[in-house]
């Protein structure tokens, strides 16, 4: 049975009056016929300090998403396995190690180690999978991403990674502007602050993307892998 359109993590935050105002955005959710996975900034920096609250890890590892990053790791691994079984491309983004002072946000950037922006080993690209290096929040800005998507005739994106309010949001809005249908996987997306995560997922869901649960996306990918027609 399909979930309700608002059956997501923001239910405890968004009041009924706001939900009513946003009723016009209700629609049928779907993934798309020829999707690609866009894995945004799954680099080591987000996991520094381990599976602990952000307020604890931030004292030593500024920019870490702490427990939120670690909670998203198993479902993201499941997403990648399903995408590879289905032959769905996975495209990663990361930050340039040396950006000559260009920062994605105005937050202070401290000294980084050499592997800070390497993709976390448990989520590492398979041979032949594309990694896009970027200097700004959006995966599209100043990168060849759109050319690769057009070459593969991709019509929709399955988006995961971090942060929901930053690079995920910027990339999703740009993808929508380019005409792609977007799915943001709730359990595979995270932020440093829970309120930022929930509010941005709510807003993206109603304007620029279909926020879907991991089990719904996995079912779609499994159908593609089995050669079945996807509803």
N, C-alpha and C positions, 0 to 999 in steps of 0.2 A: 504494500500500500504506500502510495506516494506521501511524503511529508507535506505538511502545510507550508505555504510560501514563507511564513515568518518563523518556522520552527528551527531557530538557529540560536547561537550563543548570546545574541543581544536581547533575548526575551526578558531577562531580568533588569534590563537597563532602559529600554525604549518604552515609553508610556503608551497607553491605549489611544490617546488623542493623536499622537504622532503617527502611530500605525494607521489610524483612520485617514489622516491627511495623505499618506503614501499609498492608499488603496489603488490609485490609478496605475501603479507600476506592476500590479499583479499580472502574471503571464505564465505560460507553460515553460518550464526549464528544460534545457537540453544541452548536449555536449557539442554536437556537430559531426558532419560526415568525415572530414579529413583533418583531425586535430593534431596539434603538437603540444608537448609539455614544455612550458617555460618555467625553468627552475631558477629563481632569483636569489642570488647572493647567499648561497648555502656554504659560505666559507667558514674557516676555523674560528674567526673572530667572534662570530655569533654564539659559539659554544664554549668560549673560554670560561674557566672557573667551575665548570661542571653543572650538574643538575641541582642547582640551588636557586633561591629567590634572587631576582635581579638586584635588589637593594644590597645584597651581600656580595655578589660577584662584581658589581660595579665599582666597589671600593678599590679593587685591584685591576679589573679588566673593563675599562670604559668601552661601552658599545656592545658588550655581551648581552644576549637575550636570556641567559640563564635557563631556568627550568622550562620556559616557554619553548625555547629551541629544542631542548631534549625531549619534551613531550611530543613534538611534531615529527621527531626522527623516525619512529617505527611506521606511522602511516605514510610518510614520504617514501620510505623504502618500498612499501607495498605498492604505492603508486608507480614508482619506477619499474618494478618487476612486471606489473601489469602492462605498462606502456611498451616495454621491450617485447613481451610475449605477443602483443598486438601489432608490432612493427610501427608503433607511433614514435616519431622522433622526439628526443629530449634535447632541448637547447638550454645550456646553462649561461648564467651571467655571473661575473665577478667584477671586482674593482681593480683598476690598474694599480700595481704596487707603487709606482712612482708617477704621481699625477701633477707634479710641478706646482703644488699648492692648490690645485683644483679639488674642492670637496663637494660631496653630494648634498650635504646640509651645512648649516652654520655651526654645528656642534664641534667643539674642540677635538682635534685628532692628535692623539699622543704618538709616541714612538711605537713602531710596529716591528714584529719579527718577520723573518723572510717568508714564513708559511702562513702568515695571517690571512691572506686573501686566496689561499689555495682551497679548493673545494674539500669539505670534510671527507675523510677517507671512506666512511660508511655510506656516503652518497656520491662517491666519485663517478665521473663520466666513464662510460664504457668506451672501448676503442672506436674511433670514428664519430663520436658524439661531439657536437660543436660547443665550444666555450667562447662566449662573447665578453670582451673586456670593455667596461664603460667608465666614464668619468663623471656622469651625472646620475640623477635618480632613475630616470627612465631607461629601460633596456633598448629603446629605439633611438634615443638622442645621440647623434654622432657615431652611430654604429651601423654595420651592414646587416642588421637583423632583418629588416623588411625585405631585403633582396633575397635572403635565404628562404624566408617564408613564401615569398612569391614563386621562387624557383621550384619549391616542393608543392605548390598549389594548396598550401594550408588555408583552411577557411575558419578555423577556430583554435583558440588557445586554452589549455588547461594550466592554470597559473598557481604556483606554490612558492614558498620561501618567505623572505623577510625584507624590510619590515612592512607590516600591513599598511601603516600610515605613511610610509615613505616610498621605497623603491617599488613595492608591489602595487601600491595605488597609482604612482606615476606611470608605471609600465602598462597597467590595465587601462587607464584613461587614454593613453596614446594608442594602444591597440584598438580600442573602441573607435577612436578618431580615424584610424586607418581602415575601419570597416570590418574588423574581425569580431566574431562572436566569442565572448570570453566566459570561462568558468573559473572561479576562484575556489579552491578546495579548502574548506574551513579548517579541517584538522591538520592541514599541511602548511598553514600560513600562521605567522606569529609576529609579535611585536615586543618591545621592551615593557610596555604598559598595557594592562588588560583593557582599560577603558579606550585607549587608542585603537586597539585591535577590534573591539566590538563596534564602536561607532563607525569606523571606516568600512568594516565589512557590511554593516547595515546600509551605508550610503552607496557603496559600490554595487550592492545587490539590487538596489532600486533604480540605478541609473546606468551603470556601465558593464555589469557582469551578472551572471547567474552564480550566486554562491551556493555550492552543493556540498553534500557530505561525502566523505571518502568512499563509503560503501556504494553510493549511487554512481560515482565516477568509475570505481572498479568494475561494477556490473556492466557499464557501457564498454569499457576496454575489454573485458572478458568476452562480450558479445562480438566485438570486432575480431578478437583473436580466434574465435570459433567460426568466423565467417557467417555469423547470423545477421539478419537484418536488424538494425537498431531502431527502436521506436522513437 
